[in-house]
Amino acid sequence: METYYHPKDLAKFGDMSKGNPQLWDKFMAYYSAVFAEGALTEREKALIAVAVAHAVQCPYCIDAYTQACWKRAPTPRR
C-alpha cells in the first residue's frame, strides 16, 4: 500500500525555514521553550510527544519524537 510518509523527508524538516525565516525562528523559540527541562525532563516530554503522535497518527511526528527519546535515553550502567 502506498503511503504519504517517506522517512527520507524527515531530514528536510530544517528546510522549512527557507520559506519564512522569521516565522521559523519564532517557531523554534517556542519549540525550544516547550522541550526545556522543567517539572519534566526533556526525555519525559519527548515520551509524551510520542504518545500524542500515535494518538493523532502522524508518522513524521512518531519518527521524530522516537529519535528524540533515543537521543535522551539514559546511559546504561555497567
C-alpha positions in Angstrom: 0.0 0.0 0.0 1.3 3.4 -0.9 1.7 6.0 1.8 2.4 9.7 2.0 5.1 9.0 4.6 8.7 8.8 3.4 11.3 8.6 6.1 13.9 10.5 4.0 11.5 13.5 4.1 12.1 13.9 7.8 15.6 15.1 7.1 14.1 18.0 5.1 12.4 19.5 8.2 15.1 22.1 8.6 14.4 23.3 5.0 11.1 24.7 6.1 13.0 27.8 7.3 13.7 28.9 3.8 10.1 30.0 3.1 9.9 32.4 6.1 13.0 32.6 8.3 11.4 34.9 10.8 8.4 32.7 11.4 10.8 29.7 11.6 12.8 31.4 14.3 9.7 32.1 16.3 8.6 28.5 16.0 12.0 27.2 17.1 12.0 29.6 20.1 8.5 28.2 21.1 9.6 24.6 20.4 12.8 25.0 22.5 10.9 26.5 25.4 8.3 23.7 25.3 11.0 21.0 25.5 13.3 22.8 28.0 13.9 21.0 31.3 11.5 22.0 34.0 9.0 20.0 36.0 9.6 17.2 33.4 12.8 16.2 31.8 13.3 16.6 28.0 13.0 12.9 27.7 9.7 12.7 29.6 8.4 15.4 27.3 9.5 13.6 24.3 7.9 10.4 25.5 4.6 12.3 25.9 5.1 13.6 22.4 5.5 10.1 21.1 2.2 9.1 22.7 0.4 12.1 21.2 1.9 11.4 17.8 0.5 7.9 18.0 -2.9 9.2 19.1 -3.1 11.6 16.1 -1.4 9.0 13.8 1.3 11.3 12.5 4.2 9.1 11.2 6.6 12.0 10.8 6.0 13.0 14.5 6.3 9.4 15.6 9.6 9.1 13.8 10.9 12.5 15.1 9.9 12.0 18.7 11.1 8.4 18.8 14.5 9.6 17.7 14.4 12.3 20.3 13.7 9.8 23.0 16.6 7.6 21.9 18.9 10.6 22.0 17.9 11.4 25.5 17.9 7.9 26.8 20.0 7.4 30.0 23.4 5.8 29.6 23.2 2.2 30.8 25.2 1.4 33.9 27.7 -1.4 33.9 
